[in-house]
Amino acid sequence: MTLPIELTSNAWMMIWGAGLALLAVLIMWRVSRYDLAGAAFDSAWHVARGKRTTETPTALEEKYHEIAREASVTGKARRAAGTVIGHFAAKVANVIAMIMLLAGAALIALGYFWH
């Protein structure tokens, strides 16, 4: 008969810290598609590597084409406003995720070094 493994409080702190850090990375990955600064950096990198063609538009060109596809001026304005609101919401979520990432790293370090 095998006995269950009992985890110490240090191990639980490191597990919770790793989980918090993983959640932060997932949030950062998920909101990156709404960040216009990231799209601008990605577009510049795309052009600098010589990968930009008419078949492979940059991230900023894709966002522009999404707005331009709207039929009416009101639809275009609504889509542009949604893009800007999404950008600022992504910035807020990114700051929260950074704080979560730091808290997760602190929990991991505390669990590792605390006796």
Contact map, one row per residue, 1 for C-alpha under 8 A:
1110000000000000000000000000000000000000000000000000000000000000000000000000000000000000000000000000000000000000000
1111000000000000000000000000000000000000000000000000000000000000000000000000000000000000000000000000000000000000000
1111100000000000000000000000000000000000000000000000000000000000000000000000000000000000000000000000000000000000000
0111110000000000000000000000000000000000000000000000000000000000000000000000000000000000000000000000000000000000000
0011111000000000000000000000000000000000000000000000000000000000000000000000000000000000000000000000000000000000000
0001111100000000000000000000000000000000000000000000000000000000000000000000000000000000000000000000000000000000000
0000111111110000000000000000000000000000000000000000000000000000000000000000000000000000000000000000000000000000000
0000011111110000000000000000000000000000000000000000000000000000000000000000000000000000000000000000000000000000000
0000001111111000000000000000000000000000000000000000000000000000000000000000000000000000000000000000000000000010000
0000001111111100000000000000000000000000000000000000000000000000000000000000000000000000000000000000000000000111010
0000001111111110000000000000000000000000000000000000000000000000000000000000000000000000000000000000000000000011000
0000001111111111000000000000000000000000000000000000000000000000000000000000000000000000000000000000000000000010000
0000000011111111100000000000000000000000000000000000000000000000000000000000000000000000000000000000000000110110000
0000000001111111110000000000000000000000000000000000000000000000000000000000000000000000000000000000000000111111000
0000000000111111111000000000000000000000000000000000000000000000000000000000000000000000000000000000000000010000000
0000000000011111111100000000000000000000000000000000000000000000000000000000000000000000000000000000000100110000000
0000000000001111111110000000000000000000000000000000000000000000000000000000000000000000000000000000001111110000000
0000000000000111111111000000000000000000000000000000000000000000000000000000000000000000000000000000000110010000000
0000000000000011111111100000000000000000000000000000000000000000000000000000000000000000000000000000000100000000000
0000000000000001111111110000000000000000000000000000000000000000000000000000000000000000000000000001101100000000000
0000000000000000111111111000000000000000000000000000000000000000000000000000000000000000000000000001111110000000000
0000000000000000011111111100000000000000000000000000000000000000000000000000000000000000000000000000100000000000000
0000000000000000001111111110000000000000000000000000000000000000000000000000000000000000000000000000000000000000000
0000000000000000000111111111000000000000000000000000000000000000000000000000000000000000000000001101100000000000000
0000000000000000000011111111100000000000000000000000000000000000000000000000000000000000000000001000100000000000000
0000000000000000000001111111110000000000000000000000000000000000000000000000000000000000000000000000000000000000000
0000000000000000000000111111111000000000000000000000000000000000000000000000000000000000000011001000000000000000000
0000000000000000000000011111111100000000000000000000000000000000000000000000000000000000000011001000000000000000000
0000000000000000000000001111111110000000000000000000000000000000000000000000000000000000000000000000000000000000000
0000000000000000000000000111111110000000000000000000000000000000000000000000000000000000000000000000000000000000000
0000000000000000000000000011111111100000000000000000000000000000000000000000000000000000010011000000000000000000000
0000000000000000000000000001111111100100000000000000000000000000000000000000000000000000010000000000000000000000000
0000000000000000000000000000111111100110000000000000000000000000000000000000000000000000000000000000000000000000000
0000000000000000000000000000001111110000000000000000000000000000000000000000000000100110010000000000000000000000000
0000000000000000000000000000001111111110000000000000000000000000000000000000000000000111011000000000000000000000000
0000000000000000000000000000000001111111000000000000000000010000000000000000000000000010000000000000000000000000000
0000000000000000000000000000000000111111100000000000000000000000000000000000000000000000000000000000000000000000000
0000000000000000000000000000000110111111110000000000000000000000000000000000000000000000000000000000000000000000000
0000000000000000000000000000000010111111111000000000000000110000000000000000000000000000000000000000000000000000000
0000000000000000000000000000000000011111111100000000000000110000000000000000000000000000000000000000000000000000000
0000000000000000000000000000000000001111111110000000000000000000000000000000000000000000000000000000000000000000000
0000000000000000000000000000000000000111111111000000000001100000000000000000000000000000000000000000000000000000000
0000000000000000000000000000000000000011111111100000000001110000000000000000000000000000000000000000000000000000000
0000000000000000000000000000000000000001111111110000000000000000000000000000000000000000000000000000000000000000000
0000000000000000000000000000000000000000111111111000000000000000000000000000000000000000000000000000000000000000000
0000000000000000000000000000000000000000011111111111000001000000000000000000000000000000000000000000000000000000000
0000000000000000000000000000000000000000001111111111000001000000000000000000000000000000000000000000000000000000000
0000000000000000000000000000000000000000000111111110000000000000000000000000000000000000000000000000000000000000000
0000000000000000000000000000000000000000000011111110000000000000000000000000000000000000000000000000000000000000000
0000000000000000000000000000000000000000000001111111000000000000000000000000000000000000000000000000000000000000000
0000000000000000000000000000000000000000000001111111100100000000000000000000000000000000000000000000000000000000000
0000000000000000000000000000000000000000000001100111110111000000000000000000000000000000000000000000000000000000000
0000000000000000000000000000000000000000000000000011111110000000000000000000000000000000000000000000000000000000000
0000000000000000000000000000000000000000000000000001111110000000000000000000000000000000000000000000000000000000000
0000000000000000000000000000000000000000000000000000111110000000000000000000000000000000000000000000000000000000000
0000000000000000000000000000000000000000000000000011111111000000000000000000000000000000000000000000000000000000000
0000000000000000000000000000000000000000000000000001111111101100000000000000000000000000000000000000000000000000000
0000000000000000000000000000000000000000011001100001000111111100000000000000000000000000000000000000000000000000000
0000000000000000000000000000000000000011011000000000000011111110000000000000000000000000000000000000000000000000000
0000000000000000000000000000000000010011001000000000000001111111000000000000000000000000000000000000000000000000000
0000000000000000000000000000000000000000000000000000000011111111100000000000000000000000000000000000000000000000000
0000000000000000000000000000000000000000000000000000000011111111110000000000000000000000000000000000000000000000000
0000000000000000000000000000000000000000000000000000000000111111111000000000000000000000000000000000000000000000000
0000000000000000000000000000000000000000000000000000000000011111111100000000000000000000000000000000000000000000000
0000000000000000000000000000000000000000000000000000000000001111111110000000000000000000000000000000000000000000000
0000000000000000000000000000000000000000000000000000000000000111111111000000001000000000000000000000000000000000000
0000000000000000000000000000000000000000000000000000000000000011111111000001001100000000000000000000000000000000000
0000000000000000000000000000000000000000000000000000000000000001111111100001000000000000000000000000000000000000000
0000000000000000000000000000000000000000000000000000000000000000111111100001000000000000000000000000000000000000000
0000000000000000000000000000000000000000000000000000000000000000011111111011001000000000000000000000000000000000000
0000000000000000000000000000000000000000000000000000000000000000000111111011000000000000000000000000000000000000000
0000000000000000000000000000000000000000000000000000000000000000000001111111000000000000000000000000000000000000000
0000000000000000000000000000000000000000000000000000000000000000000001111111100000000000000000000000000000000000000
0000000000000000000000000000000000000000000000000000000000000000000000011111110000000000000000000000000000000000000
0000000000000000000000000000000000000000000000000000000000000000000001111111111000000000000000000000000000000000000
0000000000000000000000000000000000000000000000000000000000000000001111111111111100000000000000000000000000000000000
0000000000000000000000000000000000000000000000000000000000000000000000001111111110000000000000000000000000000000000
0000000000000000000000000000000000000000000000000000000000000000000000000111111111000000000000000000000000000000000
0000000000000000000000000000000000000000000000000000000000000000011001000011111111100000000000000000000000000000000
0000000000000000000000000000000000000000000000000000000000000000001000000001111111110000000000000000000000000000000
0000000000000000000000000000000000000000000000000000000000000000000000000000111111111000000000000000000000000000000
0000000000000000000000000000000000000000000000000000000000000000000000000000011111111100000000000000000000000000000
0000000000000000000000000000000001000000000000000000000000000000000000000000001111111110000000000000000000000000000
0000000000000000000000000000000000000000000000000000000000000000000000000000000111111111000000000000000000000000000
0000000000000000000000000000000000000000000000000000000000000000000000000000000011111111100000000000000000000000000
0000000000000000000000000000000001100000000000000000000000000000000000000000000001111111110000000000000000000000000
0000000000000000000000000000000001110000000000000000000000000000000000000000000000111111111000000000000000000000000
0000000000000000000000000000000000100000000000000000000000000000000000000000000000011111111100000000000000000000000
0000000000000000000000000000000000000000000000000000000000000000000000000000000000001111111110000000000000000000000
0000000000000000000000000000001101100000000000000000000000000000000000000000000000000111111111000000000000000000000
0000000000000000000000000000000000100000000000000000000000000000000000000000000000000011111111100000000000000000000
0000000000000000000000000000000000000000000000000000000000000000000000000000000000000001111111110000000000000000000
0000000000000000000000000011001000000000000000000000000000000000000000000000000000000000111111111000000000000000000
0000000000000000000000000011001000000000000000000000000000000000000000000000000000000000011111111100000000000000000
0000000000000000000000000000000000000000000000000000000000000000000000000000000000000000001111111110000000000000000
0000000000000000000000000000000000000000000000000000000000000000000000000000000000000000000111111111000000000000000
0000000000000000000000011011000000000000000000000000000000000000000000000000000000000000000011111111100000000000000
0000000000000000000000010000000000000000000000000000000000000000000000000000000000000000000001111111110000000000000
0000000000000000000000000000000000000000000000000000000000000000000000000000000000000000000000111111111000000000000
0000000000000000000110010000000000000000000000000000000000000000000000000000000000000000000000011111111100000000000
0000000000000000000111011000000000000000000000000000000000000000000000000000000000000000000000001111111110000000000
0000000000000000000010000000000000000000000000000000000000000000000000000000000000000000000000000111111111000000000
0000000000000000100110000000000000000000000000000000000000000000000000000000000000000000000000000011111111100000000
0000000000000001111110000000000000000000000000000000000000000000000000000000000000000000000000000001111111110000000
0000000000000000110010000000000000000000000000000000000000000000000000000000000000000000000000000000111111111000000
0000000000000000100000000000000000000000000000000000000000000000000000000000000000000000000000000000011111111100000
0000000000001101100000000000000000000000000000000000000000000000000000000000000000000000000000000000001111111110000
0000000000001111110000000000000000000000000000000000000000000000000000000000000000000000000000000000000111111111000
0000000000000100000000000000000000000000000000000000000000000000000000000000000000000000000000000000000011111111100
0000000001001100000000000000000000000000000000000000000000000000000000000000000000000000000000000000000001111111110
0000000011111100000000000000000000000000000000000000000000000000000000000000000000000000000000000000000000111111110
0000000001100100000000000000000000000000000000000000000000000000000000000000000000000000000000000000000000011111110
0000000000000000000000000000000000000000000000000000000000000000000000000000000000000000000000000000000000001111111
0000000001000000000000000000000000000000000000000000000000000000000000000000000000000000000000000000000000000111111
0000000000000000000000000000000000000000000000000000000000000000000000000000000000000000000000000000000000000000111
